[in-house]
Amino acid sequence: MIKRNTFDKYFKEVSEAYGIDILSDTREREYTDARFVLYYLCRENNMRLKQIQEYLSDLGFSVSHTNIVYGHSHVSSLMDRDEEVKHLVDSIQNV
């Protein structure tokens, strides 16, 4: 239950930060980046891939393990070169 509360907090914060419905069925960059930030935050909080899939499935969104792993890796490398993304992730982690 603690992990679910953390997921819900991250989901809300990322959605508000991007100002979009991150579960929209689109591959537009803004939406994928927002989802990738969510995956990153969850994985950094030691959530299992299966948990993230389950929580998103409860919200009506299907995602593969591969996509979660890729999203985490993408944000991790993006944070090294994009100060805005790093600041966003840090601010959400500290809420």
C-alpha positions in Angstrom: 0.0 0.0 0.0 2.9 2.4 0.7 4.2 1.9 -2.8 0.8 2.6 -4.3 0.6 5.9 -2.3 4.0 6.8 -3.6 3.0 6.0 -7.2 -0.2 8.0 -6.8 1.8 11.0 -5.5 4.3 10.8 -8.4 1.5 10.4 -10.9 -0.2 13.5 -9.7 3.0 15.6 -9.5 4.2 14.6 -13.0 0.7 15.2 -14.5 0.6 18.6 -12.9 4.1 19.5 -13.8 3.5 18.7 -17.5 -0.1 20.0 -17.5 -1.3 17.1 -19.6 -3.1 13.7 -19.2 0.0 11.6 -19.3 -2.1 8.5 -20.0 -3.3 9.8 -23.3 -2.9 7.2 -26.0 -0.3 9.1 -28.0 3.4 8.9 -28.7 3.9 12.6 -28.9 7.2 13.6 -27.2 5.7 15.6 -24.4 3.5 12.7 -23.3 6.2 10.0 -23.6 8.7 12.2 -21.7 6.1 12.7 -18.9 5.5 8.9 -18.7 9.3 8.3 -18.7 9.7 10.7 -15.8 7.0 8.8 -13.9 8.8 5.5 -14.6 12.1 6.9 -13.5 10.7 8.2 -10.2 9.0 4.9 -9.5 12.1 2.8 -10.3 14.3 5.1 -8.2 11.9 4.4 -5.4 12.5 0.7 -5.8 9.2 -0.2 -7.3 9.2 -3.3 -9.3 8.3 -3.3 -12.9 5.3 -5.5 -12.2 4.0 -3.0 -9.6 4.3 -0.1 -12.0 2.5 -2.1 -14.7 -0.2 -3.0 -12.3 -0.8 0.5 -11.1 -0.9 1.9 -14.6 -3.2 -1.0 -15.6 -5.6 0.0 -12.8 -5.8 3.5 -14.5 -6.5 1.9 -17.9 -3.0 2.2 -19.4 -0.9 -0.7 -20.6 2.9 -0.6 -20.7 5.6 -3.2 -21.3 8.5 -4.0 -19.0 10.8 -2.9 -21.8 9.2 0.5 -22.1 9.5 1.1 -18.4 13.2 0.1 -18.4 13.9 2.3 -21.5 12.0 5.2 -20.0 14.1 5.0 -16.8 17.3 4.8 -18.8 16.3 7.7 -21.0 15.5 10.0 -18.1 18.7 9.0 -16.3 20.8 10.0 -19.3 18.7 13.1 -20.0 19.2 14.4 -16.4 23.0 14.5 -17.1 22.5 17.0 -19.9 19.2 18.8 -19.2 19.2 20.9 -16.0 15.4 21.5 -16.4 14.6 17.8 -16.3 17.0 17.2 -13.4 15.3 20.0 -11.5 11.8 18.7 -12.2 12.7 15.2 -11.0 14.5 16.5 -7.9 11.5 18.7 -7.0 9.0 15.8 -7.4 11.2 13.4 -5.4 11.3 16.0 -2.5 7.6 16.5 -2.3 
